[in-house]
Amino acid sequence: MTRRAAFPAPVHYTRQEDDSSSRDSLSQGYGLLKRTFLPVLFFLSALLPASAPLLRSQAPSAAAPLADRRQDLQSAFDDYWQDTLEHSPEFASELGDKRYNDRISDYSVTAVNQKLARHLAFLLRVAAIDPTGLTPEEKLSREVLLEQLTEEQEAAQFNEWEMPVTQMGGIQTVYPQLVAELTFKTVKDYDDWIARLHAIPRAFDQVTADMTIGIDDHRVPPKYLLAKVLDQVNQLAQQKAEDSPFALPLKEFPASIPADERDRIRTEMLSAIGKQVLPAYAHFARFLQAAYIPAGRQQPGIWALPGGEKYYQYCIRHYTTTNLSAGEIHQIGEEEVKRDEAAMLTIARKLGFADLQSFRASLKTNPKLHPASADALLAAYRGYLVPMQAKLPQLFGRLPKAPLEVAPVPAYLEQTAAPAYYEPGAPDGSRPGRLRVNTYRASSRNLYAVEAVTYHEGLPGHHLQISIAQELDHVPAFRKHEHFTAYTEGWGLYAEQLGKMAGFYQDPYSDYGRLEADLWRAIRLVVDTGVHHDHWTRQQMVDYFHQHSAIDEPSIQTEVDRYIAWPGQALAYKIGELKIVELRNQAQQELGDKFDLRAFHDQVLDAGALPLNLLASRIDAWIASQKSAGPS
């Protein structure tokens, strides 16, 4: 799993700005905006899915010269990317672009509407450019952006901004995570962070207003999950200013910053944290406890929201980039569970067990399969990276330049985080990619799963794929940072299985762990559709996990809650992996002796993340080119 927040439009704030009068008027004003401007966009978004193919294929009666159209397209790509950075200043900062480091995002409904209007204009601008004569890469970039912008307009009807906070993330985690991604080398870097700290209270006000509208519209997450959000908020609110993650830049100053500036920066930063940021967290905690949690819904499934069934179908399309139905995905999941369990039974019998039940029971009590400490768990992950790194040249023609490090999950996230996740590095190399390992209750974690997770989150999984995408020099900037979930997470799961092809998983317990990791993703297809489409209870989800796996209890509990909070996202892994395997098998069958695994992998990776339909078209074209190239 990769973690990268999405941010709305930016807003400038000064340190002297007084927000005291804004809180009471926010909900009324935003409610009016929502009920006037958004319906117009909903009407347009209803037309766009049907009209987009026509816009793509219909050239103007007098097409502009090819050189002009190519320039127009590149200008549209550049303008879109600059708009993204300007209106997502935190994202720009993560990428090492410091132009907007003194800004934070605008979370208001006004900003939501403005973004939809800007992106509708980009959609129509790009669609109007005749693609005749463009290079294949230019056509692919055009298709990617058109699909993305069209889907965004469709999504507007679901008012996702009304539910901006879950235990998986939100305003409460954005800035503690962001500060760890920044570099502090100059006085301006510190002053920019202080400016952001001063702006955080108003951001909380805006998010609170959005959530208040969500209460009115009966669009609220499950009550029990919101209690976990409150725990996160309280943990941060109750820290001392100097101990909070917001004060991380004060831990070490560059030698170039004079002592008097260090004193000023320390005083101003701690004052902003203590007098503005922490009180904002405390105020948000009171809102959660008094108003938001009591309004939380009782049912875990997204079907319980107004228009929830339609919204879940959208989530399926968004995350899998396919038109599969919930029922079809549920069936695929059950079939994959049976296939994995059969392979796991073979390993269990080789190890002397009669059945999976007795083998799984032994896993929980075998001390060799559980880390003695958090450090031991981290060391296990690091231990699998070295041999895989040596093997990579046999599997890929192109390798990333960016370094990778293993680090623990931050303490304020560990109770709700996944067992591990990947944080992308900075494109300029100033920050390495990080494989974050959840060391909470480390001794209850299992070691037999570590090898597969290392390949998924690190190499040859997310770090390799995302770093290569960031380093591409032949695609527009926006494509270097796309994260189509079915592609990105599908590649991560494919990387786990690639380790088997490369000769790893020599320990039968690790090989079992590989299968259990695959089974985990198959179970997701069943339980995600179960809760959000078939009205399962949370306990049914937990029970299915227990019936079909020996996954440790902390992981089961956090994963079930994750699927409830994040409808459809967990479907992308298995659906994406199955598609990549299908494309590889197709290439092998059609090319025979001319098939080159390294070349195939480079084709999959050398365009950045893509919707699965466009990835399939790309591989089809590559297969055709290999056939026409003559004997190898």
Secondary structure as UniProt FT lines:
FT   STRAND          10..11
FT   TURN            15..16
FT   TURN            20..21
FT   HELIX           22..57
FT   TURN            61..62
FT   HELIX           66..87
FT   HELIX           89..94
FT   TURN            95..96
FT   TURN            99..102
FT   STRAND          104..105
FT   HELIX           109..127
FT   TURN            132..133
FT   HELIX           136..155
FT   HELIX           156..158
FT   HELIX           160..162
FT   TURN            167..168
FT   HELIX           171..179
FT   TURN            180..181
FT   HELIX           187..216
FT   TURN            217..218
FT   HELIX           223..237
FT   HELIX           241..243
FT   HELIX           245..251
FT   TURN            255..256
FT   HELIX           259..272
FT   HELIX           273..277
FT   HELIX           278..287
FT   HELIX           288..292
FT   HELIX           293..295
FT   HELIX           302..304
FT   TURN            306..307
FT   HELIX           308..320
FT   HELIX           326..350
FT   TURN            351..352
FT   HELIX           356..365
FT   HELIX           367..369
FT   HELIX           374..391
FT   HELIX           392..394
FT   STRAND          404..408
FT   TURN            411..416
FT   STRAND          420..423
FT   TURN            427..428
FT   STRAND          433..437
FT   TURN            440..441
FT   HELIX           442..444
FT   TURN            448..449
FT   HELIX           450..457
FT   TURN            458..461
FT   HELIX           462..471
FT   HELIX           477..480
FT   HELIX           485..501
FT   TURN            502..503
FT   HELIX           508..532
FT   HELIX           538..548
FT   HELIX           553..565
FT   TURN            567..568
FT   HELIX           569..571
FT   HELIX           572..591
FT   HELIX           592..594
FT   HELIX           597..605
FT   TURN            606..607
FT   HELIX           612..628
//
